Amino acid sequence: MTVSTENKKKSHQNGRPLGAHLSIAGGVDKAISRAEAIEAEALQIFTRNQRQWESAPLTVEQEERFLKACRRSSIRFFCVHASYLCNLASDDSRLQEKSRRALLEELERGSRLGARCLVLHPGSAKDGEPRAARRRAAEGLACLLDKTAGMNIEIALENTAGQGAVIGSTLQDLKELLEILDFHPRLSVCLDTAHAFAAGVELRKSETVERWIDELERSKLLERVRLLHLNDSLYDCGSRKDRHTHIGKGYIGEAGFINLLKASRFHGIPGIIETPKGESDVPGCSWDELNLQRLREIE
């Protein structure tokens, strides 16, 4: 099963590229062919093994193969995601330094590959003091922005589910981080639907979604939203549990995605799914294909 021509045309007409986070196994350029196989127009990748601090360098040959494949593809939006090991908000100076080094490398890789932004979770306040953690995260971000001053790639701070001591689960958290950094022009925002829902945003109610977008606008964040992570949630609203599931199969459900995708102020913002992989319950169709088709049908 493939995405229908009608639904793909509909996505183009609406101006919203839709795609998925895909593997780079076998080489970064392989992610492009995987994107083409599911007819994606947007792509997100890890540029390295996200479970290890050390990684092999990105070669010129790998870079050229990726750029060539990307130019020939239907990809209209491309971003990279930072390793989950990184924590700029940590009170452990050694972890802070390792995180800065790793993120600098990831920004350099992303820039070479032409990524619009590096998506980054703000970090965790393991000492239990969120304000101090936000300050440490801001210091780390300032350092990275300074060291990559000649690059076009942005850092897109992603909202979090609010589990444990993580920061960034509210729009106020994200606003405060940007305010500390004087709304640096290369700081942007990634909104994850499953994270917002887990943190207590009732996406199934259209009036709540509109109020959430109003808050984004008042906080001067709406204009900085570069992408949406479109994931359903395995747990109910306010659970503070970060568990993604397939579109329409979780607690956000079709109603929540209708409210989000039909919101005029989110028009045209790229959408990336980070849902479980594998063959779906529709014979011959992967879950990525099916999830993207469901989103195109909603639009």
HELIX and SHEET records of a PDB file:
HELIX    1   1 THR A    5  ASN A   14  1                                  10    
HELIX    2   2 LYS A   30  ALA A   37  1                                   8    
HELIX    3   3 VAL A   60  ARG A   72  1                                  13    
HELIX    4   4 SER A   93  LEU A  113  1                                  21    
HELIX    5   5 PRO A  130  LYS A  147  1                                  18    
HELIX    6   6 LEU A  171  ILE A  180  1                                  10    
HELIX    7   7 THR A  193  ALA A  198  1                                   6    
HELIX    8   8 SER A  206  ARG A  218  1                                  13    
HELIX    9   9 LEU A  222  ARG A  224  5                                   3    
HELIX   10  10 GLY A  253  LEU A  261  1                                   9    
HELIX   11  11 SER A  264  PHE A  266  5                                   3    
HELIX   12  12 TRP A  287  ILE A  298  1                                  12    
SHEET    1   A 9 LEU A  18  HIS A  21  0                                        
SHEET    2   A 9 ALA A  42  ILE A  45  1                                        
SHEET    3   A 9 PHE A  77  HIS A  81  1                                        
SHEET    4   A 9 CYS A 117  LEU A 120  1                                        
SHEET    5   A 9 GLU A 154  GLU A 158  1                                        
SHEET    6   A 9 LEU A 187  ASP A 192  1                                        
SHEET    7   A 9 VAL A 225  HIS A 229  1                                        
SHEET    8   A 9 GLY A 271  ILE A 273  1                                        
SHEET    9   A 9 LEU A  18  HIS A  21  1                                        
SHEET    1   B 2 ASP A 232  SER A 233  0                                        
SHEET    2   B 2 HIS A 244  THR A 245 -1                                        
END                                                                             
